[in-house]
Amino acid sequence: MNQHTLARSLGTSDAVVIGLGSMVGAGVFAAFAPAAAAAGSGVLVALVIAAFVAWCNATSSAQLAAQYPVSGGTYVYGRERLGPWWGFVAGWSFVIGKTASCAAMAMTFAAYAVPSPWQRPVAVGAVLGLAAVNYVGVTRTARVTRVVVSVVLVALAVCVAAAWSGADRGVAGDRLGDALDLGDLSWMGVLQAAGLLFFAFAGYARIATMGEEVRDPERTIPRAIVGALAGAVVIYAVVGATLLATLGASGLAESTAPVADAVRAGSWAWAEPVARIGAACAALGALLGLIAGVGRTSLAMAREGDLPAWLAAVHPRYQVPHHAELALAVVVSGIVLVADLRGAIGFSSFGVLLYYFVANVAAHTQDAGRRRYPRWLQVAGAALCVVLVATLPWRPVTVGVLVLAAGLAVRWFRLRGSPA
């Protein structure tokens, strides 16, 4: 077998589980509090907007992945449909954004799992350990993710029941009613919250970036992307409504561990450790899928010369991009030692929204024979990606623009210096 070829070993259920594992963990345990701080009681409206943007982007990704079932996701789609520079913008945005996501998930795991003095070294240990799991094969990644997702779903079910067990139904109903009153909302705050919550939904990209490793990709990838996203939307809606009803908008905004706080507000005191275990497992599941996705986009970019050729190596036995995943583990470990969780979420949203902007533009150019969804979805998706980027907190956006510009400048100088 060619040393740069990955093995097609994943079925539809494997792909759905990897996508769901990449999503369940980010939003449920990390993104609701900063979103509530931005939108107040409008956090559920922000969730609907984020879910709609994710749906537009997911349908574009599914349509493109069916035509181009290889590793790399929108980096490949942008190159094929729009040209090399578009592909580079997508790929570089994905790599930098999802590298920040890896750090955020490692820090989320450590925050729930251990006391503060141990959090950074434990987070680094989680990165290195899950990189090792990915190193020994994608089917093992799928098996581990399936276990993690099962544990998380059971934990969330217990936590939701525990939160409602002691809730005042009248107060909870009033809080949910306020969430549906659109007249008093700050729409700028709602849009910023939607951009932060989009961080939670972006995990379905893992499926597209692993397109070279699924069986019957033209049928499997679209089904898996839509299925994973639909499952995640239902989970986020239930948990988001529960958090808002039990903690209120101000309590949710001030919480550092909202699911655990919601459980503590109920009458099942024994269930709080379940929340922490579920959060830790969810963050690990998301981190596992993120490492796999970033590694494969780095592989695709290295194949085209947009990243060092060393990263294009595929392990002769395990058939994974082992150099790319090793490099990612080192970089993420460094970020974990110095980074801030909320800044990492904003930076990640910046990069991923740009990535999906390119995906929507690329899908809009596909002809009728390849089209699965109407063009207006791609127009809406591209426009909303731009809107959400514009409303994100300015600090992570500024850093994101500088890092993106640095990548573009390096590519321009490299091409300028290449022989004709």
C-alpha angles and dihedrals in degrees: 000000000000111000091232096052123101123213121254098226106134127097128200095272091049091052093047091051093050091050093045091046089054092053105037102075103036101067103024096056106019115026108045096074098054089041091054090048088058101039106024110198088355091077092107091052087050089051091054091050092048090048092051092050089048090050092052091049094044093053090049091049092047092050093049096042091056089058097040107033097177135108117280106058115207092002087069095038092051092050093047099043105029110015141270097291092054089049092051092051090052095045096044092045090051095048095049095040096047093043085060089048090054090054092047093052093047090051092046090053093050093045091059097036107048142017119275100265091058099042102095097047091044090050090053089049090053091052093050094044095051091044086058091052090052090046093064096054145306094250088061088049089055093048094049091046091051090056092046094049091049092052092047095050092050091047092049091050090053092046094050091049091046093050092052093044093081100024122126100237093208095051092043091051091050091051092051090046090054089051090059095048102102095182097078099042126120100227093197088056091046092052092048089050090049089054091051093046090050085070085070097055101045095090094095087077087076088072094053094044088054093052092125092061103052126090118241090005098185089065102024100052099054091046093048095047094050093041095050093047093048091052092049093049091055092049093048093047093053095045094042093051090047093051093048093046096048102035102026124225095286094045091049092049092053097044123105092190105026099173092051090046091051090051090048089054090058129072098256101087091169090065098069094086087052088059092052094047090048092049092049092049092046092052090048091050091050091047092050092054093043093055089051094049098046091046092055095047088050088051091053093048092048090052089058095044095251090116128028112294090234088075092061093072117122118201109251093221107030096032096220130125092259099170092052092049093048091051091048092051091053094048095045091048089055092050092049090057093058109018137105119227099224093046089051091055093051093046091048092051090052094054097042095047090054089049091055092044087064090045092055093047090048094048090050089064096056116113127241094265091061097037119112100162134037119271093238089071090060092047091050092046095051093046094048092048089058092046094051093047089052092054098047118110109284099234099062090040091054092050090046093052091050094049092045091049091049091054092048091049093051091050092048093051092045092052092044090055095046118103114256 
